[in-house]
Every structure is written in C-alpha cells, then in structure tokens.
Amino acid sequence: MRISESMLGRLGAAARTASWPGIVMALAVWEMAPRTGLVPSSFVPPASQVLVEFASMLVTGPFWADVQSTMLAWAVGLVLAMVAAVAAGILIGSNIYAYRATRFLIEFLRPIPAVALIPLAVLIFGITTDMKVFLVVFATFWPILFQAVYGVRETDSVARDTARSFGFTRAEVFWHVTLPSAAPSIATGVRLASALAIVIAVTAELIAGGPGLGTAILAAQSAGSSVRMYALIFAAGLLSYITGSIIVALERRLLRWHPSHRKAVV
C-alpha cells in the first residue's frame, strides 16, 4: 500500500508542476481554429466536442475492451522485450568480443521499422494479440538493448578494479558494481520503449486490424465520425502519458539511491 500511495504522490506532484499554461493555450488554439474557419471543422472538430465525446466513451464497455486489448499487447510486449534486451545488453556490454561480434548484426536489424514486419507477423500469427506482441517486442527491444549495453560499458573501471582488490568474485562485482551503475541507463531505455510500444500496438491495429484502439480509430474514420476519431486518438495519447508517468514514478522510487535521482526525491 505504501508503494501505491508513493506512486500517486509522484503523479500528483508531476501534475502540479506541469506546464498548464501551455496545455490551456494548445486547447484554446484547437478550439478556435475550426470555429473561426482557420481549418475545416469537418476535418478538425473543436476541442470541446472531442473532450465531450471522450468523456461519453469512458462509460461504455466497447471503449474499455479496446483499451484492454491495446494495453495487453503493450504490457506483454514491453516485459518480454525488457527481459530479453537487458539480458542481451549485459552480456554484450560485459564482453568486448561479444560486442564486436554482434555490432554489425545489431546495426543491420535496428533500423528496420517494426511496421514493415506487419505482413510477416500476420502471416505467422494471424490477426491476433500475438501479432501485436511480436511487433512491440521487435520495436522496443533495440532502445532497451542499446541503453543496457551503454550502461554496462560505461561502468567505472576503477570501481570494478577496487571491488576485485577487496576479493569480490565476478558475480559479486556484477551485482554490486556493474548492475547498479547500468540501472539508470536501462531505466531510460524502458521509459523510451514504453511510449514506442503504444505507438506500435495502435499502428498494428490500424494496418492489420484486430480489436484495439487502432481499429476503433479506423472504424470511426470510415464512418465519417471525426469527433469520435479524435477522441480515440486523444485517448491513445493520454494512455501514453499515464503509463510514462507511472514508469517515471517507479524509476524514481527504485533508483532513489542514485545521484541522478536524489534531488527528485523529497
């Protein structure tokens, strides 16, 4: 219970320190642009209409079913990518020969966009949650891997040598020196991958189909309901913001001992 209260406290602090003038200004521009004819209201409806539609969706079952489908792919894909990328990153970063042997393969695979693999994913998994999970894993694996490799390779060699001089074994050096040093970098990779995971999940639904926010957005667009379409897009953006805020709160709590987070913890 203490963790959940702390998490809510972090989110509340983030909300209080947010740039509310910028948010209000953006909403005001969004509201006035279609009403003054600056942009066609049929293409970009006013913010008030979108927010009212969003509020009405919050009490409907189909909306939450779509959210659940999208977030399931996000969560499962992100966890699988995190486990695989952290393990691979520690191995590659700890061994210069492994780093050199895998460098070309990583640089070759990393630029491939996950959406380009949608036909292959559909062929293998069909239009299922597994298809979305596969794409999320592929897209989010690389930022976590790079941050893990960077964090391990940037570990202070003096600290490692000092630990060895005190009789620490390789395993003890890893647990007490290497992993704590790399933890903030790994956390940064997870934070970046979190937002990317939602983008990939929604994009996969938009292109390939299947239940989720992406399919709901496409259905609203096909039906000519621009207000509902923008409300669903707003929901996807809000989900990304909420999940990102939760991950930041967890990162600050788990890494409160690190110098880079001490000032953020009261």
Buried (B, 14 or more C-beta within 10 A) or exposed (E): EEEEEBBEEBBEBBEEEEEEEEEEEEBEEBBEBBBEEEEEBEEBBBBEBBBEBBEEBEEEEEBEEBBEBBBBBBBBBBBBBBEBBBEBBBBBBBEEEBBEEBEEEBEEEEEEEBBEBBEEBBEEBEBBBBBBBBBBBBBBBBBBBBBBBBBBBEBEEEBBEEBBEEEBEEEEBBEEBBBBBBBBBBBBBBBBBBBBBBBBBBBBBBBBBBBBBBBBBBBBBEEEBBBBBBBBBBBBEEBBEEBBBBBBBBBBBEBEEBEEBEEEEE
